[in-house]
Amino acid sequence: MNTISTKCSNRAYDNNNQLRFFSMYATNLQNAVEQFPEEYSFIGGNIELAIVRMFVAFKKGTYNKDSRAIKATCKQLNLKHTYKAINNYLRGEEDHDCHKGQDSACQHCDKE
């Protein structure tokens, strides 16, 4: 499993974006475990513990962005599937695609 440590992982995260991301991530992780149990056997059926561990990994910048759950979460939020885009979103630095060239309110983060 490849992981990356980011230089700016110590920055404070945006609470609203964190809640939105992890709420979606938890649902996507549950779906991925049910659909692809062989890929998630390391969880041992303890999804709650896996979510807590992933939260810590996100805070440290040591997560692997290539899981099905993270890919699905990025897709739902219109985030590029990159460490930079994920970290920026979690810190509240809005650069995801739904903000580019849009005059109406963002359906993902309620910002205009």
C-alpha positions as CSV (number, residue, x, y, z in Angstrom):
1,M,0.0,0.0,0.0
2,N,1.4,3.4,-1.0
3,T,1.0,6.3,1.3
4,I,2.1,9.9,1.1
5,S,3.0,12.2,3.9
6,T,2.1,15.8,3.1
7,K,4.1,18.9,4.2
8,C,0.9,20.7,5.2
9,S,-0.8,17.9,7.1
10,N,-0.5,19.9,10.4
11,R,-2.9,22.6,9.2
12,A,-6.2,22.7,10.8
13,Y,-9.0,21.0,9.0
14,D,-12.4,22.6,8.2
15,N,-15.0,20.9,10.5
16,N,-17.8,21.2,8.0
17,N,-15.8,19.7,5.2
18,Q,-14.5,17.0,7.5
19,L,-17.9,16.0,8.6
20,R,-19.2,15.9,5.0
21,F,-16.2,14.0,3.7
22,F,-16.2,11.4,6.5
23,S,-20.0,10.9,6.5
24,M,-19.8,10.1,2.8
25,Y,-16.6,8.1,3.3
26,A,-18.2,5.9,6.0
27,T,-21.2,5.1,3.7
28,N,-18.8,4.4,0.8
29,L,-16.6,2.2,3.0
30,Q,-19.6,0.2,4.1
31,N,-20.7,-0.3,0.5
32,A,-17.2,-1.2,-0.6
33,V,-16.8,-3.8,2.2
34,E,-20.1,-5.4,1.2
35,Q,-19.3,-5.4,-2.5
36,F,-15.6,-6.3,-2.4
37,P,-15.0,-8.1,0.9
38,E,-11.8,-9.7,-0.4
39,E,-10.2,-6.2,-0.8
40,Y,-11.2,-5.2,2.8
41,S,-10.4,-8.4,4.7
42,F,-7.9,-6.4,6.8
43,I,-10.7,-4.6,8.5
44,G,-11.9,-7.8,10.0
45,G,-15.5,-6.6,9.9
46,N,-14.9,-3.6,12.2
47,I,-15.8,-0.7,10.0
48,E,-16.1,1.8,12.9
49,L,-12.5,1.1,13.9
50,A,-11.4,1.4,10.3
51,I,-13.1,4.8,10.0
52,V,-11.4,6.1,13.2
53,R,-8.0,4.9,11.9
54,M,-8.6,6.5,8.6
55,F,-9.5,9.8,10.3
56,V,-6.1,9.7,12.0
57,A,-4.4,8.8,8.8
58,F,-6.0,11.7,7.0
59,K,-4.9,14.1,9.8
60,K,-1.3,12.7,9.6
61,G,-1.3,12.7,5.8
62,T,-0.5,9.0,5.7
63,Y,-3.5,7.7,3.9
64,N,-3.7,5.8,0.6
65,K,-6.1,7.7,-1.7
66,D,-6.6,4.6,-4.0
67,S,-9.2,2.7,-2.1
68,R,-12.7,2.3,-3.6
69,A,-14.2,4.2,-0.7
70,I,-12.0,7.3,-1.1
71,K,-12.5,7.3,-4.9
72,A,-16.2,7.2,-4.5
73,T,-16.2,10.0,-1.9
74,C,-14.0,12.1,-4.2
75,K,-16.4,11.5,-7.1
76,Q,-19.5,12.5,-5.0
77,L,-17.8,15.7,-3.9
78,N,-16.5,16.5,-7.4
79,L,-12.9,16.4,-6.0
80,K,-10.0,15.5,-8.2
81,H,-8.6,12.2,-7.0
82,T,-5.3,13.7,-5.8
83,Y,-3.8,14.1,-2.4
84,K,-3.6,17.8,-2.9
85,A,-7.3,18.2,-3.7
86,I,-8.4,15.9,-0.8
87,N,-6.2,17.7,1.7
88,N,-7.3,21.1,0.4
89,Y,-10.9,20.2,0.7
90,L,-10.5,18.9,4.3
91,R,-8.8,22.1,5.2
92,G,-11.6,24.2,3.7
93,E,-9.5,25.4,0.8
94,E,-12.2,25.1,-1.9
95,D,-10.6,24.1,-5.2
96,H,-12.9,21.3,-6.2
97,D,-14.4,21.4,-9.6
98,C,-17.9,22.4,-8.6
99,H,-16.6,25.9,-7.7
100,K,-15.1,26.7,-11.1
101,G,-17.2,28.9,-13.3
102,Q,-20.3,28.5,-11.2
103,D,-22.6,31.3,-10.4
104,S,-25.1,29.4,-8.2
105,A,-24.7,27.8,-4.8
106,C,-22.5,24.7,-4.6
107,Q,-24.6,21.6,-4.0
108,H,-21.8,19.9,-2.2
109,C,-20.7,22.5,0.3
110,D,-23.4,25.2,0.4
111,K,-21.0,27.9,-0.7
112,E,-21.5,30.3,-3.5
